[in-house]
Amino acid sequence: MHDPPLILAVDDTPENLEILRLRLEGNGYEVVTAADGEEGLAKARDVKPDLILLDIMMPKLDGISVVRTLKQDVSLRSIPVILVTAKADTRDVVEGLDAGGDDYLTKPFEHQALLARVRSMLRQKALHDTVESQALRLEDQTAQLAAWNRSLEQTVAEQVTEIERMGRLRRFLPAQVADLIVAAGDGDTLLQSHRREVTVVFCDLRGFTAFAETAEPEEVMAVLSEYHSCLGELITRHGGTLERFVGDGLLVVFNDPLPCADHTEKAVCMAAGMRDAIDEHSEQWRKRGYLLGFGIGIARGHATIGQIGFDQRSDYAVIGTIPNHAARLCEQAKSRQILVSQRVFGAVEPLVEAVTVGELSLKGFQRPMPAYEIVRWLG
């Protein structure tokens, strides 16, 4: 075993590798990374890590093929492999374990779950190394493994309880913010006020106020639950940060707290997906007698970002003209319209079919602002 333990993380998504590196180094491990299966095999042969975290879905050489190759190499077969999959597909998991994987995690995974698996596999590796170096008798090895398994079962049960508790708390924070705080262990530093260029998406339902005034409370909450569940999945898929709910409105930020080079493209792509998804819900709502539409506004620029609130309650917030600009564009949008600022349009022009809507007089802005309607995402 290396001291500290050396972990190889293999994933073709740079953001995922950065999160894994932060989490593991924050807990005292040394981390090397690889961006695909071929690079991962080369680094495994070069550095002989104590543990490999291996994404299943990758270009060039997928994770299952990497596992098979590792387990066929006498010098590498004792290295534990935790398979990481982005979908809850048992076929991938079963195939990966059959190929020689030792454990698995499904993304997005909890910080504590990751550490529990890592500690478990490193204990297994340490035990294997001890057996090899000291030539322990089979009886002693069996007894040690049995005791270790009993202890591990108790530890895992305790950790599962803690993970469930933390999971309930994490629902009240943007997922990326919560993960970074847990990984780094220093929320105050991460949430210090800073300036960054971001893309902000604001969306809400047309006709919701009238609906809420006349519908039963249970009907209102049922519609909101369907609406938030639908949009939440798309926000997570595109890497946005849900900054806050405003009744039926949602404010989503791209490029903070995790940097994203193509944040405007991802924001507009997500908005187009939201519009299509809500179309399906709107038809179901219409059949139930609810006349609800959906509009979106998107703006890009520098904003002040950080923690606001007081000792007993604080929030992660994006402050400035950019979130206001997105919200005002959303106000002007008709049902199914995506209205974007000039800077947003300039960033995605080759990727969209769009029409100009001229200059709009927006509340809170002294001069009319040019706006464009995204008709279709082509990218």
C-alpha positions as CSV (number, residue, x, y, z in Angstrom):
1,M,0.0,0.0,0.0
2,H,1.1,3.5,-0.7
3,D,1.2,6.1,2.1
4,P,-1.1,7.9,1.7
5,P,-3.2,5.4,-0.3
6,L,-3.1,6.1,-4.1
7,I,-6.4,6.1,-6.0
8,L,-6.8,6.2,-9.8
9,A,-10.0,7.9,-11.0
10,V,-11.0,7.2,-14.6
11,D,-13.9,9.2,-16.2
12,D,-14.3,11.0,-19.5
13,T,-16.1,14.0,-17.9
14,P,-13.6,16.6,-16.5
15,E,-16.2,17.9,-14.0
16,N,-16.7,14.5,-12.5
17,L,-12.9,13.9,-12.2
18,E,-12.6,17.3,-10.5
19,I,-15.3,16.5,-7.9
20,L,-13.7,13.1,-7.2
21,R,-10.3,14.6,-6.8
22,L,-11.6,17.3,-4.4
23,R,-13.5,14.8,-2.3
24,L,-10.7,12.2,-2.1
25,E,-7.8,14.6,-1.6
26,G,-9.9,16.4,1.1
27,N,-10.0,13.1,3.0
28,G,-6.2,12.5,2.8
29,Y,-5.9,10.3,-0.3
30,E,-3.5,10.8,-3.2
31,V,-5.3,10.9,-6.5
32,V,-4.3,10.5,-10.2
33,T,-6.8,10.8,-13.0
34,A,-7.3,9.5,-16.5
35,A,-9.8,10.8,-19.1
36,D,-10.6,7.5,-20.9
37,G,-10.2,3.7,-20.6
38,E,-6.9,3.5,-22.6
39,E,-5.3,6.2,-20.5
40,G,-6.6,4.5,-17.4
41,L,-4.9,1.2,-18.2
42,A,-1.6,2.9,-19.0
43,K,-1.7,4.8,-15.7
44,A,-2.7,1.6,-13.7
45,R,0.4,-0.2,-15.2
46,D,2.6,2.8,-14.5
47,V,1.7,3.8,-10.9
48,K,0.1,0.6,-9.5
49,P,-2.6,2.3,-7.5
50,D,-4.3,0.9,-4.4
51,L,-7.8,1.4,-5.8
52,I,-9.4,2.3,-9.1
53,L,-12.6,4.3,-9.5
54,L,-13.8,3.4,-13.0
55,D,-16.6,4.9,-15.1
56,I,-18.4,2.3,-17.2
57,M,-19.6,4.5,-20.1
58,M,-16.5,5.9,-21.8
59,P,-15.2,6.4,-25.4
60,K,-12.3,4.3,-26.9
61,L,-12.4,1.6,-24.2
62,D,-15.4,1.2,-21.9
63,G,-15.1,0.4,-18.2
64,I,-16.1,-3.2,-18.5
65,S,-13.4,-3.9,-21.1
66,V,-10.8,-2.2,-18.8
67,V,-11.8,-4.4,-15.9
68,R,-11.4,-7.5,-17.9
69,T,-7.9,-6.4,-19.0
70,L,-6.9,-5.5,-15.4
71,K,-8.0,-8.9,-14.1
72,Q,-6.1,-10.8,-16.7
73,D,-2.9,-9.0,-15.8
74,V,-1.2,-10.8,-12.9
75,S,0.5,-7.6,-11.7
76,L,-2.8,-5.7,-11.6
77,R,-5.5,-8.2,-10.7
78,S,-5.3,-7.6,-7.0
79,I,-6.2,-3.9,-7.3
80,P,-9.8,-3.4,-6.2
81,V,-12.1,-1.7,-8.8
82,I,-15.2,0.3,-8.0
83,L,-17.4,0.6,-11.0
84,V,-19.2,4.0,-11.5
85,T,-22.3,4.1,-13.7
86,A,-24.5,7.1,-14.5
87,K,-27.7,5.1,-14.8
88,A,-29.4,2.6,-12.5
89,D,-29.1,-0.2,-15.1
90,T,-28.5,-3.5,-13.4
91,R,-27.3,-5.1,-16.6
92,D,-24.3,-2.8,-16.6
93,V,-23.6,-3.5,-13.0
94,V,-24.0,-7.3,-13.3
95,E,-21.8,-7.3,-16.4
96,G,-19.2,-5.2,-14.7
97,L,-19.1,-7.4,-11.5
98,D,-18.9,-10.5,-13.7
99,A,-16.0,-9.0,-15.5
100,G,-14.1,-8.7,-12.2
101,G,-15.3,-5.4,-10.6
102,D,-15.3,-5.5,-6.8
103,D,-18.1,-2.9,-6.0
104,Y,-20.1,-0.2,-7.7
105,L,-21.6,3.2,-7.3
106,T,-24.4,4.9,-9.2
107,K,-24.0,8.6,-10.1
108,P,-24.9,11.0,-8.7
109,F,-23.6,9.4,-5.5
110,E,-23.5,10.7,-1.9
111,H,-20.1,11.9,-0.5
112,Q,-20.3,9.5,2.4
113,A,-21.3,6.6,0.2
114,L,-18.2,7.2,-1.9
115,L,-15.9,7.3,1.1
116,A,-17.5,4.2,2.7
117,R,-16.8,2.2,-0.5
118,V,-13.3,3.6,-0.8
119,R,-12.4,2.8,2.8
120,S,-13.9,-0.7,2.4
121,M,-11.9,-1.5,-0.8
122,L,-8.7,-0.1,0.7
123,R,-9.1,-2.2,3.8
124,Q,-9.5,-5.2,1.4
125,K,-6.4,-4.2,-0.5
126,A,-4.4,-3.7,2.7
127,L,-5.5,-7.2,3.9
128,H,-4.5,-8.7,0.6
129,D,-1.1,-7.1,0.8
130,T,-0.6,-8.3,4.3
131,V,-1.5,-11.8,3.3
132,E,1.0,-11.8,0.5
133,S,3.8,-10.2,2.5
134,Q,3.5,-12.3,5.6
135,A,2.3,-15.6,4.0
136,L,-0.5,-16.0,6.5
137,R,-2.0,-19.4,6.9
138,L,-5.4,-19.9,5.2
139,E,-7.1,-20.4,8.6
140,D,-5.8,-17.1,9.9
141,Q,-6.8,-15.3,6.7
142,T,-10.4,-16.8,6.9
143,A,-10.7,-15.7,10.5
144,Q,-9.5,-12.2,9.8
145,L,-11.9,-11.9,6.8
146,A,-14.8,-13.0,8.9
147,A,-14.1,-10.5,11.6
148,W,-13.5,-7.8,9.0
149,N,-16.9,-8.6,7.4
150,R,-18.7,-8.4,10.7
151,S,-17.1,-5.1,11.5
152,L,-17.8,-3.8,8.0
153,E,-21.5,-4.7,8.1
154,Q,-21.9,-2.8,11.4
155,T,-19.9,0.2,10.0
156,V,-21.9,0.3,6.7
157,A,-25.2,0.1,8.6
158,E,-24.1,3.1,10.7
159,Q,-23.0,5.0,7.6
160,V,-26.2,4.3,5.7
161,T,-28.1,5.9,8.5
162,E,-25.9,9.0,8.4
163,I,-26.1,9.1,4.6
164,E,-29.9,9.1,4.6
165,R,-29.9,11.9,7.2
166,M,-27.5,14.0,5.1
167,G,-29.4,13.2,2.0
168,R,-32.6,14.7,3.5
169,L,-30.7,17.9,4.5
170,R,-29.0,18.1,1.0
171,R,-32.4,18.5,-0.6
172,F,-32.6,22.0,0.8
173,L,-29.3,23.1,-0.9
174,P,-28.3,23.3,-4.6
175,A,-26.8,19.9,-5.2
176,Q,-23.4,21.2,-6.5
177,V,-23.1,23.6,-3.5
178,A,-23.8,20.8,-1.0
179,D,-21.4,18.4,-2.7
180,L,-18.6,20.9,-2.7
181,I,-19.2,21.9,0.9
182,V,-19.1,18.2,2.0
183,A,-16.0,17.5,-0.2
184,A,-14.0,20.4,1.0
185,G,-15.3,20.5,4.5
186,D,-15.2,24.3,4.5
187,G,-18.5,25.9,3.4
188,D,-17.6,29.4,4.5
189,T,-14.6,29.6,2.1
190,L,-16.5,28.1,-0.8
191,L,-19.4,30.5,-0.4
192,Q,-17.4,33.7,0.1
193,S,-18.7,36.5,-2.2
194,H,-17.2,36.5,-5.6
195,R,-17.7,37.8,-9.2
196,R,-18.1,35.4,-12.1
197,E,-19.6,35.4,-15.6
198,V,-22.7,33.2,-15.5
199,T,-25.7,32.3,-17.6
200,V,-29.0,32.6,-15.7
201,V,-32.2,30.9,-16.7
202,F,-35.5,32.0,-15.2
203,C,-38.7,30.1,-16.0
204,D,-42.3,30.0,-14.7
205,L,-45.8,29.0,-15.6
206,R,-48.2,31.2,-17.5
207,G,-51.6,31.5,-15.8
208,F,-50.5,30.0,-12.5
209,T,-51.7,32.8,-10.3
210,A,-55.2,32.5,-11.5
211,F,-55.1,28.8,-11.3
212,A,-53.8,28.9,-7.7
213,E,-56.6,31.3,-6.6
214,T,-59.4,29.0,-7.8
215,A,-58.0,25.5,-7.5
216,E,-57.9,23.4,-4.3
217,P,-54.6,23.4,-2.4
218,E,-54.1,19.7,-3.1
219,E,-54.4,20.4,-6.9
220,V,-52.0,23.3,-6.7
221,M,-49.4,21.3,-4.9
222,A,-49.8,18.3,-7.2
223,V,-49.2,20.5,-10.3
224,L,-46.1,22.0,-8.6
225,S,-44.8,18.6,-7.8
226,E,-45.2,17.4,-11.4
227,Y,-43.7,20.6,-12.7
228,H,-40.7,20.6,-10.4
229,S,-39.9,16.9,-10.9
230,C,-40.0,17.4,-14.6
231,L,-37.7,20.4,-14.7
232,G,-35.4,19.1,-11.9
233,E,-34.3,16.1,-13.9
234,L,-33.3,18.3,-16.8
235,I,-31.4,20.8,-14.6
236,T,-29.4,17.9,-13.1
237,R,-28.8,16.4,-16.6
238,H,-27.4,19.6,-18.0
239,G,-25.3,20.5,-15.0
240,G,-27.2,23.6,-13.9
241,T,-27.4,24.9,-10.3
242,L,-30.9,25.4,-9.0
243,E,-30.4,28.7,-7.1
244,R,-34.0,29.0,-5.8
245,F,-37.7,28.4,-6.2
246,V,-40.0,31.4,-6.5
247,G,-43.4,29.9,-6.3
248,D,-43.9,28.5,-9.8
249,G,-40.6,30.2,-10.9
250,L,-37.2,28.6,-11.0
251,L,-33.8,30.4,-11.2
252,V,-31.0,28.2,-12.6
253,V,-27.3,29.2,-12.8
254,F,-24.6,27.9,-15.1
255,N,-20.9,28.3,-14.4
256,D,-21.0,28.5,-10.6
257,P,-20.1,26.9,-8.3
258,L,-18.5,24.5,-10.8
259,P,-16.9,26.2,-13.8
260,C,-18.3,25.3,-17.2
261,A,-16.7,26.5,-20.4
262,D,-19.9,26.2,-22.6
263,H,-22.3,27.4,-19.9
264,T,-24.5,29.4,-22.3
265,E,-24.9,26.5,-24.8
266,K,-25.9,24.2,-21.9
267,A,-28.4,26.7,-20.6
268,V,-30.2,27.2,-23.9
269,C,-30.1,23.4,-24.7
270,M,-31.7,22.8,-21.3
271,A,-34.4,25.5,-21.9
272,A,-35.3,23.9,-25.2
273,G,-35.6,20.5,-23.4
274,M,-37.8,22.1,-20.7
275,R,-40.2,23.5,-23.2
276,D,-40.6,20.1,-24.9
277,A,-41.1,18.4,-21.5
278,I,-43.7,20.9,-20.3
279,D,-45.6,20.6,-23.5
280,E,-46.4,17.0,-22.5
281,H,-47.5,18.1,-19.1
282,S,-49.5,21.0,-20.4
283,E,-51.7,18.6,-22.4
284,Q,-52.4,16.5,-19.3
285,W,-53.1,19.6,-17.3
286,R,-55.5,20.8,-20.0
287,K,-57.5,17.6,-19.8
288,R,-57.8,18.2,-16.1
289,G,-59.1,21.7,-16.8
290,Y,-55.9,23.6,-15.9
291,L,-54.9,26.3,-18.5
292,L,-51.2,26.6,-17.8
293,G,-48.4,27.8,-20.2
294,F,-44.7,28.0,-19.8
295,G,-42.1,30.8,-20.5
296,I,-38.4,31.2,-20.2
297,G,-35.9,34.1,-20.1
298,I,-32.1,33.7,-20.3
299,A,-29.4,36.3,-19.7
300,R,-25.6,36.2,-19.6
301,G,-23.0,38.4,-17.8
302,H,-21.1,39.0,-14.6
303,A,-22.9,38.6,-11.3
304,T,-22.1,38.7,-7.6
305,I,-22.4,35.2,-6.1
306,G,-22.2,34.0,-2.5
307,Q,-23.9,33.4,0.8
308,I,-26.7,35.6,2.1
309,G,-28.7,35.3,5.3
310,F,-28.1,35.2,9.0
311,D,-26.8,32.8,11.6
312,Q,-29.8,30.5,11.7
313,R,-30.6,30.5,8.0
314,S,-28.5,31.2,4.9
315,D,-28.8,30.7,1.1
316,Y,-26.6,30.5,-1.9
317,A,-27.6,33.5,-4.1
318,V,-26.8,35.2,-7.4
319,I,-27.2,39.0,-7.2
320,G,-27.1,41.7,-9.8
321,T,-28.7,42.7,-13.1
322,I,-28.2,39.4,-14.8
323,P,-30.8,37.4,-12.8
324,N,-33.1,40.4,-13.0
325,H,-32.6,40.5,-16.8
326,A,-33.5,36.8,-17.1
327,A,-36.6,37.3,-14.9
328,R,-37.8,40.3,-16.9
329,L,-37.3,38.5,-20.2
330,C,-39.3,35.6,-18.7
331,E,-42.1,38.1,-17.8
332,Q,-42.3,39.2,-21.4
333,A,-42.2,35.6,-22.8
334,K,-45.5,34.2,-24.1
335,S,-46.4,30.6,-23.6
336,R,-43.7,28.3,-25.1
337,Q,-41.4,31.3,-25.8
338,I,-37.7,31.3,-24.9
339,L,-36.5,34.9,-24.9
340,V,-32.8,35.5,-24.6
341,S,-30.5,38.5,-24.3
342,Q,-28.2,39.7,-27.0
343,R,-25.1,38.2,-25.3
344,V,-26.8,34.8,-25.0
345,F,-27.9,34.9,-28.7
346,G,-24.3,35.8,-29.7
347,A,-22.9,32.8,-27.9
348,V,-25.3,30.3,-29.4
349,E,-26.2,31.8,-32.8
350,P,-24.7,28.9,-34.9
351,L,-26.6,26.4,-32.7
352,V,-30.1,27.7,-32.8
353,E,-32.9,28.7,-35.1
354,A,-34.0,32.1,-33.7
355,V,-35.9,35.3,-34.6
356,T,-35.4,38.8,-33.3
357,V,-38.2,40.3,-31.2
358,G,-36.8,43.8,-31.3
359,E,-36.0,46.0,-28.3
360,L,-38.1,45.4,-25.1
361,S,-38.7,47.9,-22.3
362,L,-38.0,45.8,-19.2
363,K,-38.9,46.8,-15.7
364,G,-35.9,48.1,-13.8
365,F,-33.8,48.8,-16.9
366,Q,-33.5,52.4,-18.1
367,R,-33.2,51.7,-21.8
368,P,-34.9,49.1,-24.1
369,M,-33.0,45.9,-24.4
370,P,-32.7,43.8,-27.6
371,A,-34.1,40.3,-27.3
372,Y,-34.3,37.1,-29.4
373,E,-36.7,34.2,-29.4
374,I,-35.1,30.7,-29.6
375,V,-37.4,28.8,-32.0
376,R,-35.4,25.6,-32.1
377,W,-32.2,24.1,-30.7
378,L,-30.0,22.7,-33.6
379,G,-26.9,21.7,-31.6
